[in-house]
Amino acid sequence: MLDAARRDRRFVSIRLTDNWRMAAVFDKPSLYRRTLPLLQGFDGLLAFAVFLLACAGMLIMYSSGHDQGSRFADHGRNMLIAGAIMFVVAQVPPHRLMAFAVPLYLVGVTLLVAVALFGVSKKGAQRWLNVGIVIQPAEILKIAMPLMLAWWFQKREGQLRPLDFLAAGVLLVIPVGLIMKQPDLGTALLVLTAGVAVIFFAGLSWKLIAPPLLLGLIGVFLVVWFEPQLCADGVRWPVLHDYQQQRICTLLDPSRDPLGKGFHIIQSVIAIGSGGVFGKGFMAGTQTHLEFIPERTTDFIFAAYSEEFGLVGNLLLIAGFIFLILRGLAIALQAPTLFSRLLAGALTMIFFTYAFVNMAMVSGILPVVGVPLPFISYGGTAMVTLGLAVGMLMSIANAKRLIQT
């Protein structure tokens, strides 16, 4: 009797404990359980690559910008804003992103027309619009352009005709032409790259791609060969603005104006070379801290990084970007729909173009254009755009996982 009573009490106690646990689960789930579905929307490898690059950006920003007022703090704030945007967009499924394609494209083009009509001019360029706050509408097209073209080809999946590629080219040329007119060669290059990437991944034939590439290579050869005549005083090139012509001529021969137009490239190359193999050390870059490097926290931050961390640091940074790009391409290959594949591929090519053009111009390989180094350079608008792009890639990766399960 006594043993039976004890067993009954233990049974009742166990049942009460189990009921309490079940009530705790159903009435008030833990913070971990509530946040787990949101965290599952993140692609771990992509987030890891972005985190490493962001850490490198904060490190060199402190070294090169700690004495420039609140620039370091502002850079950290911009990263937090971009991270919040990335987190939110990662939860949006790709088919809902597709619904924003046409409205965002139309708004972006309309704002570009408004800039051409009554935009704000700074330093000889009319790129901004005052709508209570000053905005740069061209930045919208970095995301709107691949979204629009991916939507266009998704709607025509399985029945693509040459006319569809021609229409896509028209959709691309309109904003690129408006951005070039501002003029803003760097942003136009990024928008063009994103659009061409979508068209190429959609199946554009190499027979149509090869001729313009060949003409471009011939043009580069002729410019280099006849550089003394083409860059002589008083010679004006068709199509290009004067400042664009000067940048190309300065690239070919920076010593032509060492204290003027060539100063940026000359000082940048000196800083990169003086870093050697292992660099001068954190906060020890003389070219950087003696202010020989112009725009050392924005377009030319890679020169400051190279001086302090040397060849080894550069290889690690490049490896980080390669890892980011390869992960983006892997997401594109595994994407469940044509829209997702085209969008992921184009966004990945934007990262590649950002990194390649910035490093090449700072190293004296390409002309100087206003293209920041992703997650490294100072700049609120560019950082937000990058956060939006990463969020879209994570959304596509998450949609692939949901379909597989």
N, C-alpha and C positions, 0 to 999 in steps of 0.2 A: 504493500500500500504506500509506504513512505517513498520507495523508489519511483512508483508510478506518479505520485504527486510532484516529485522533483522534475521528472521528465515533462510533465504537463506545464510546470512553471517555466522551464527552459524553452519549451515550444512556443508558449505565449510571448516570452521575451524576444525570441528570435523573430516571430511574426511582427511584433510591434517595431522592432529595429528595422526589419525589411520594409515595412509600410512607411516608416519615417524617412528612410533613404529614398523610396519611390516618390514620396511627396516632395522631398527636397529636390529631386531631379525634375519633376513635372512642374512644381510651383516656382522654383527659382534656380535655373541652371547657372552653373558657374561662369565667371567671366571668360575662362578659357573656351568653354563650349560655345559661348555666344560669339566669340571672335574667330573661332576656328573656320567657319565657312568663308569669312572674308580673307583670312590668311591663305586659304587654299586657292584663292584666285591669283596668287603671285607665282610667277615662274622663278624658282629658286636660283637657277644658274644666271638668268638675266638680271635678277635683283643683285646677285653677288657681284657681277661685272660692273653694274652701275654704282654700287656701294664703294668698290675699290677706286673707281675713277673719281667719285665724289670726294673721297678721302684725300687723294692726290691733289685735287683742286683746292680743298681747304688748306692743305699744307703749304702749297706754293702761294696761295692767295695771302696767307698770313705773312709770309716772308716778303712778298713784293708789294703788298697793299696795306700793311698794318699801320704805316705812317701816312696814309691818305684818308684821314678823317674816319668815317664809319664804313669804309668800303668792305673791310673784312666781315663786319657784322651784317652788312647788307647782303653780301654774298651768301652767308649762312641762312639769312632769312629767305632769299630767293630759292635756295635749295629746299628749304622746308615747304615753301609754297608749291614748288614743282613736285616734291614728294607727295603732298596731299592730293594734287591733281592726278598724279600717277595712280594713287591708291583708289580714288573715286572712279577713274576711267577704266581701271582693271576690272571693276565689277560690272561694267556695261557689256552685254553680249554683242558680238560683231554685227548681228542683223539690226540691232538698234543703232549702232554707229553708222550703218549704211543709210539710215533714214535722215541723217544730218548732212549727207553728201551734197545734194543739190542746193538746199538753203544756204549752207556755209559757203559754197562756191559763188552763188549769186551775190551774197552779202559782201564777200571779199572783192569781187570784180567791181561792184557798185562803189565800194569805198575807194578802190584804186582810181576809178573815174573821178570821184569827188576830190581826191588828192591832186589829180591833174588839173582840175578846174580851180580849186581854191584851197590848196594845201599849204602847210606851213613850210617855209624854206629855212634851212640852216646850212651854213658853210657851202653854199652854192648848189645844194640838192633839195628838191621839193619832195620829201618822203613822208611827211607827217600830217595828221589831221587833228584839228582841235574840236572835240565833241564834249566839251566840259573838262576832259582830260586829253592830253596829247597822246595819240596812238599812232602806230606804224602799221597800216593795213596790210602791207606786203607780207608781214609775218604770218597772217592768217592763211595765205596761200600755200605755205610750206606744208600744212596739214590738209587744207581744203583741196589742193590739186590732186594728190594721190587718192583721196577719198572719192572725188568726183570721177576720175578716170576708172578706178576700180569698180564703182557703181555702174558706169557706162558699159564696161565689158561684161559685168555680171548679168546685166539685162539682155545681153546678146550672146550669152554662152551657147555654144553648139551651132551657131549660125553666123559666125563672123565673116564679113566680107571686106574687101579692100576699102570700100567706102566708109566702113566703121572706123578703120584706122585713120583715114583722112579726117573724119569728124573729130576724132580724139586729138589729132594734131592741131585742129582749129581751136578746140577747147584749151589746149596748152599754150598756143601762141598768143592768145588774147591777154592773159595776165602777165606773161613773160614780157610782151611788148610794152605794156603799161609800166611795169617795174623798171625796165631798161630806160624808159623815157624820163624817170625821176631825176637823175639816174642812180641805180643801185645794182651794180654788176654782181656783187656777192650774193644778194638775195635772189636775183634773177637766175644765177647759176644753180642755186639750191632748188628752186622751184622747177627749173628746167630738168635737172637731174631726176627729181622725184617723178615728174611726168613721163620722161623718156623711159625710166625704169619700168613703170606700169605698162607702157605700150610695148616695150621689149618682152617683158614677161608674159604678156598676153598672146605673143606668138608672131611678132613682126619679123619678116624675113630678113636674113642677113644681106640679101641682094639689095634691099633698100637702105640698110644701115652702112654698108661698106663705102658707097660713093661719097657721102658727106665726110666720113672719117678720112678717106684718102685725100679729099680736097683740103681738109683741115691740116693734115700733115704736110701737104705741099705748101700751104700758106705759111706754116711755121718755118719751114725750111727757107722759103723766100725771104721772110722777114729777117731771119738770122743772117742769111747770106748778104743781103743788101742793107744791113743795119746802118752803116755809116751814111748812106744816101737817104734812107727813110727817116732817120732820126736827126738829120741836119736841121739847123735853125730855119724856121719859116716853112718847113714842109708840113702839110696837114693831110691826115689820112681820112678817106671817106668813111662814113658810118659811125666811127668811134668819136667820142667826146675828147676834148683836148687832154683832160686829166687821165683818161684811159690810155691815150697814146703815150703820155709821159710815163705812166707806170710801166708800160711794156719796154720803152726805151731805157728806163732806169734799170729794169731787170737785166737787160742785155749788157749794160755798161754802167754800174752804179757810180763809178769814179767820174762820170760826166758831170755830176753835181753833188760832190761828197758832203757838202754842208747844207744842202737843200733837199731835193727829191731823193737823192741816194742815201741820205743819212740813216733812214730807217733800216734798210737792208744791210748796209755796211756794219752798223753797230750790232744788229741782230746776229749776223754771221760771226762777228768777233766774240760775242757772248757765248754762242754755241761752241765755237772752237776752243775758247779758254776753259770750258768745263772739263775738257780732257776725257779720260776714261771713267773716273769715279766722281768727278765734280769737285767744286770748291767747298761743298758742305752747306747745310741748311743755314740760311741767313748770312752766308759769307760771300755772296756774289757781288763782286765789285762793280761790274757793268750795270747790274740791277740797282744797287743801293746808292750808287753815285749818279743815277738817273741818266745814264747814257742810252738805255733802251727806252724808246718812246712807246707809249701805250702798253706798259709792262704788265698791267693787270687785265687787259682785254685782248686785242688781236695778237700781241707779241708776247703773251705770257709763256709760250713754249720756249722762247729764248731765255727767259729768266729761269725756267725749270731746268733747261739744259745746262746752264752755267752752274747751278748748284748741285745737280745730281748726275751730270755727265752722261757718257754713252750708256753706262749700265742702267741708269734711271730712265733714259730714253727708250731702251729696249723693253724695259718692264712696262712703261706706259704704252708703247706700241702693242705689246702683247695683250694688254688689257683691252685696247680697242679691237684688236683682231678677235679676241674671245667674244666681245660684245657683238661684233658683226657676224661671226660664225653662228652664234646662238640665234640671232635674228633670222639668218638664212635657214637654219634648221626649223624654226617655228614656221617660216613661210612654206617650206617643203611639206610639213606635216599638217598644214591648215586644212580644215574640212571643206571649204568652199572656194570657188574661184575668186570671189571678192576678198576673202581673207588672205589668200595666197598673194594676190597682187598688192594688197595694202601692206602686208608684212614685208614683202620684198622691197617695195618702194621706200618704206620707212627705214629699213636697214641700209639702203643705198644713201639715204640722207645722212645717217651717221658716218658712213664711209666718206662721203663728200666733205662733210664738215671737217673731219680729222685730217684727211689727205690734203685738202686745199690749204688749211691753216698751217700744217707743218711744212708743206712745200713752199708757201709764200714766205714764211719766217726764215726758211733755210736758203732763200734766194733761187728757188727752182721755178716758181710761178710768180706772176705779178702780184702786187699787194692788193688784196680785195678785203672787204669787210666781212670776213667769215670767222667766227669765234671757234675756239677749241672746245668740243662738247664736255660739259660738266667741269671744265677747268677755268675757262675765261669768265670774267665778270660780265653780267648782263641779265637783267630780269626777264625781258621778253624772250630772248633765246632760251633761257633756262626753263621757262614755262612751256615753250614749244617742245623742248626735249622731253620734259616730264610727260606731256600729253602723248608724244610718240611712243615712249616706253610703256605707258599705260595701255595704249592700243595693242602693242605687241603682247603684253600680258593677257589682255582680254582674248586675243586670238589663241594663245597657248592654252588658256583655260577652257575655251570652247572645244578645242581638240580633245582635251582630257575628258570633258563631260560626254562627248560623243563616244569615246572609247569605252567608258564605263556604263 
